[in-house]
Amino acid sequence: MDIVLVGTSHRTAPLEVRERVAFLESRLGSAAALLRQRDGVHEAALVSTCNRTEAYVVADDPSAGAEAVLGFWTDYHGVRRSDIEPYAYVLRGPEAAHHLFRVAAGLDSMMVGETQILGQVRDAFAAARDARTVGPLLDALFRHAIAAGRRVRRETGIERGSLSVPAAAVALAREILGSLEGRRVLVLGAGEMAELTVRHLVEAGCSSVVVCNRTLDHARPLAERLGGVAVRFDELGTQLPGCHVLVTSTSAPHPVVESDLVARAVAGRAEPLVILDIAVPRDVHPAVAELPRVQLFNVDDLDRVSQTAPQARQAEIAQAEGIVAEEAERFSAWLRSLKVVPLIAALRSRAESVVEEEWQRALPRLASLSPEEREAVRAVLQAVVNRLLHGPIVRLKEIARREEAVYVEAARTLLGFDEELAQAAGPERGR
């Protein structure tokens, strides 16, 4: 079995493609459970952010695993395979691990060094774990990736000077409106990203906040934390005309802000309305961008704000890449060591059989011994076998970690395990 990654990200796909295969955070676990049910898939986890959707699976065959993921995407989201396959990438084994480690470290983000992604990877792992779709391979993969991300944060300054999505959104608002002092903000949605964005706006000078949500009880806690007021979604049309910035970050699967609503809100005003749609899928219909006195930005538009990384950060980025490479190689060595696990298990099993056989043969000659004395003799016999096995087992693991497969195969042949291991693996491969 092998680890297989199938993904699409801001590096390979435009927003209009990414939003079609995005998963709601609340459904990551249930979606992973459905993916796990596909033929040949033994473990599954999904990572879905505004920048990427990636599926990590453990499959009997890498090609079949990739096919299973693509088939699942098309069925789950109701999209044609031809609409997403050109934008998808497939990685396996060590390459898939190295990629996830870079993602967790913020090195593959649109805004290199942003801090939200590590938490998103951790949440994706928790969702899959709660859904019981991860086994030993993905459990180890995600734990190592999260540890690598934490180490990068701890040992480098990669996050210094990095723009998060909320910070970039504020930079764009200031670019359009000039000073943000005294500006009024309306936020649609009550999630973490919405709150972070509005906090950045308030720190930049915005003086009043309106929190709009379909459920008023969900809007009130955020409004209280931000010192604003909460309104229902059906009040959006009456609240929007008096606002300078609209931030949208809901989990709706389709646009919830239509062109006619925004057109009424900007009628007769002199200054533009800045709309920061940081949701994936998008909350604001693309047609809104054609309206006069409206400046609409989505997550891909934020990319241009983040392109000018200060030269001072390049050394931190290089150091982070080195840490990721080191941690990925450590995980890859562990993966390689698994190749000898069946051989080691067979070796131990044969040794145990020999011990048991010789013990049964010796028992009649030990009848005069007390039970405690017989147990001591057996313990000595077992200790001798363990000492004899220790050296070869350690050596086998070292060979596997160095990827010296020819020596592993030679050991199998010399020890006479070829046929035995092939028979043991046969049913598993066909499962």
N, C-alpha and C positions, 0 to 999 in steps of 0.2 A: 504494500500500500504506500501511497505517496501523498504529500500535501500539494494541493493545487489551488491557485488563485486565479479567479476570473474577475476582471474589474474594468471600470471606465472612470475617467477622472478629468479634471480640468486640463490635463496635459493632452488628452486624446479626444475629448468630446466637448461640443458647445453645450451651453446651459439647456437649450431646448431638447437635447438628447438626454442629458443627465437627469433632468427632472422627471423623465418618463420611466426611469428605472429606479428612482429613489424609494426608500422604505421609510415609513414613519417610525420614529424612535420607539413609540409604544408597541409597535408590531414586529420589532426585530426578532424577538424570541419566537413568536408564532410562525413567522416567515422561515426562520432557520429550521424549525421543526418540519415544515412542509418540504424544504429542500433536503433535509436528512432522509426523507422517505423515498427519494429518487433511487432508482436501481444503481447499485455500485457505490453509493455514497454512504460512508460509515460515520463521518463527523461533519458538522457544518457550523459556520458562524458568519454573520453579515455585519459589515461596517458600512454605514450610510451617513454621509455628511453633505454639506453644501458643495464640497469639492469632488466627492467621489462616491461611488457605490462599488463595493468589493465583496465577493463571496470567497470564503476560505473553506475548502472541503478536504477530507481525506477519502481517497478513492482507490479502488482496486487497480484501475488503469487511468493514468493522467488524461488521456484523450477522451475516454468515456466520462471522466469527472467533469471536464470542461463542457462536454456536450450536455451533461445533466444540468449544469448551472445555466447555460444559455436557454435550454428548454424550459427550465423553471422560470427564468426571467420573463420569457415571452408569454407563458401561461399565466403567471401571477399578475403581470401588469397589462396583459391584453395588447401587447405590441408585436409587430412583425419582426422576425429574427433579422431580416435584411435591414431593418432600421437601426439596429444596435450593434450587430456583429462587426461592422467596419470600424467601430470606435472602441472595441473591447481588446484587452490584452490578457494573455495567459502566461502565468509563471508557475513553476513547480519546484518543489524541494527547497534547496538552499536559496535559490533566487526569490522564491515567494517569501521566505523568512526574512531575507535582507530587505525586501521591499517593505514589509510590515514594520520592521524595526525603524526604517527611515520615516515611515508615516508617523509612528508613535513619537519620534524625536522631533517632528515638525519640519523635517528636511524636504518632504515631498509636498508641502502645503503651498497653496497659491502665495501665501504670505509666509515666507520661510521663518521659522522660529516662533510662530504663533502658538499660544499655550493651550487653546481649547481642545486641540486634537488628541492630546494624551488622555484627557478625561473621556472623550468620545470613544476612543479605542477601549478604554477600561469599561465603559458602559456597554459597549457592544459585546465584549467578553462576558460580562455579568448576565446580559440578556440570554446569550446562548447557553451559559452554564445553568441558569434558572430553567431553561427549556430542556435541559439535559441532552443537548445536541453535540456537546464536545466530549471527546474521549482523551486518552493520554497524549496524543500527538498535538491536537489543537490546544489543549490545556497548557502543555509545555510551551508551545509557540507563543501564545498570547502572554503568558507569564514572563517569558524572556523578553518579549517586545516591550511590555510595560516597564520592566526593570531597565531596559536599555534607554527608554525615553526618560525615565527618572534620572538615570545616571548622566545623560546629556544635560538635563536641567541643572543638576547639582554641580557638574564639573566644568561647564562652559557658560558663557554669557550670551548664548545664541538668541535669547529672547530680548536682549537689550537692543532697542532701536527697531524691533519688529513691530509691524502694524497688525493688530487683530482686525477682524471684520468690523467690529464696532468702531475702532479707532479710524479705520479707513473711511467708514461711512461718515463720520464726523468731519474728516478732512474734506470730503467732497461737498458736504453741506456748507462748510465755511468758504470753500472756493466759489460757490454759487451765490451765497447770500452776503458774503463778507463777514462782518461781525455777527456772532450768534447771541449777543447780549440782548436780553428781553424777548427773545423769540419764543413762540408757543409750539410745543411738540405734541403730536397725536401719535400714540403707538397702538397698533392693531395686533393683538396677541399678548400673552402674558407669560411667555417662556423665558428661559435663561438668557438667550441671545438678545431678545427684545429688551430685557432689563439692562443688560450690559451696554447696549447701544444708547439707550436713553440716559443712563448714568453718565456716559461720555458726553452726551449733548448738554446735560445739566452742568457738568463740570466746565464745559466750554462757554457757558453763559446763558443757556436757555432758562427762562424764568418760570415757565408753567408747563405742566404735563397733563395730558388727558389720556387715560388708559381705556381702550375700547376692546370689548370681548363679547363673544356670543353669550357667555354666562357671566352675569354681573358679579356673582360671588367669587369668580376666578380673577376678575379685574380689580376688586377692592384691595386685596393684600398688596399687590404690586403698586397700586396708586398710593397706598399709605406709606410704603417704603420710599417712594419717590416724592412724596409731598404733593401729589396731584389729585385729580378727581377721576372717578370711575364712571363709565357710561356703557350702555348696552350697544350691541352691534347695530341695532336699527336706528341709533342716534348718530351714526357715522356721517350721514349726509348733512345734518345740521351743525355738527361740530367742526367738520373739515374746513369750511370757508374761513374760519378765524385762526387757522393754524398756518405756520410757515414751513414745518417739516412733518412729513408723514413717514413713520417707520412701520413696516409690515413684516411680521415674522410669525405666522400661524402654521399649523400643521395641516391645513386644508389641502386636498389632493388636486385642487383646481383653483383658478383665479377667483378671488372674492371681492376685488375692487375693479369695477367695470368703468368703461370710458365715459358713459353718460353721467355717472355719479361725480367723477372728477371734473368733468366739463362744467357742471353746475357750480361746483365749489370754487373754481377759478374765474368764473364769469365776472368781469368788471374789476379784477384786481390788477395792480401795477407790478408788484413783485412776483417772481415765480414761486410756485409750490415745489419744494424739493421732496421727492418720494424716494425713499431708500428701501427697496424691496430685497431683504436679505433672506428670504425663504426659498427653499427648494423642496417641492415645486414652487414656482412663482405665485405670489398672492395677487399681483397686479397684472391685468391684461396688457399684453404688449402694445395694443392700440393706443393706450394712454400716452405713450411716448410721442405720439403725433399731435397731441393737443398743444395749443399755444399757452405760454406762461406755465409750462410744466417741465420739470427736469427729473426724468425717471432714471434711476440707477439700480442695476441688479448686482448679484455677487460677482459676475464676470467683469462688470465695469470697475469693480474695486481693484482689479488686478493692476491697472495702470498706476494706481496710487502706491502700490507696493513694489514696483519694479526697480526703484532706485535704492537698493540696499547700500548703506554706507560702506566704504572700503574697510573701515575699521572692523566690520562684522565678518569679513571674509576669513580671517584667522579663526574666529569662533566657529564658523561653519565648517572649516576644514578639520578642526579638532573634533567637532560633533560627528563628522563623517568617519573619522578614525575610530571613535568609540563605537559607532554603529557597526563598522566592519569587524571590529574585535569581538563584539557581542554576537554578531551573526555567525562568525566563524566558530565561536564556542558552541552555539546551538547546532551548527552544521556538523561539528565533530560528534556531538551527542547523537544526532540523527544517523550518522554513519555507524556509530557504535551499535545501533539497534540491529544492523544487518547480521551481527554475530550472535544475537540473543537466542535464536532457535538452535544454533550450534552449541552454545554454552548450555542451554537447557537440556539438549540431547546428551551432552557429555556428562552433566550432573546426573541425569536420569539413569544412564548406563552405569555410572559409578555406584549409585544407590542400589541398583539391581544386583550388582556384584557383591556389595556389602551385605545385602539381605540374604543372598544365596549362601555366601560363606558363613554368615552368622547362623543360619538354620543348620548348616552342616556341622558347625562346631558345637552347637548347644548340647548334644548328648555327652560330649566330653567335658562339659562344664557343669554337669549335674551336681557335683559336690560343692559348688560355690553357692554362696547366699545370693538372693536377688540383688542386693546392693553390689556385690562383687561382680556378678554377671553384667550389671549395668555399667560398671566401671570399665570392664573389658570392651564392651560395645562402644563406649565413649572414646576409648583409645583408638579403636579401629576406625571410627568415623573421623577422628582428628587427623589420623594419618592420611586418609583419603582426601580430606579438605586441604591439607598442606600440599599434597601431590597435585591437586587441581588448581591451586591458587596461582602458581606461576604461569601455566598455559592460558588460564582465563584472562589474567592481566595482560599477557602478551597479545591475545586475540583482540582484546578491546583496543589496545594501542595500534595494532595493525589496521583495524577498521577505522579508527579516527583519522589515520594518515591516508586512508582511502587506498590501501594496498590490497585491492580485491583479489589479486592473483594468489596471495598468500593465504587468504581466507579460504578460497576454493581448494588450494592444495591441502589445507588442514582438514577440510571436509572429506577429501578423498583419502588422505592418509589414515584418518580415524574411521573411515568406512561409513560415513553418515549420508552419503549422496542420496541413495535410494530412500532411506528412512525419512530424511527431511523433505524430499520431493513428494512423498506420499502424504506427509503431514500438511504440506502447503496446498496440495491439490484442492481439497474441498473448500478451503478458505478463498482461494482465487475464484472459484466458481460461484461463490455465494452472491 
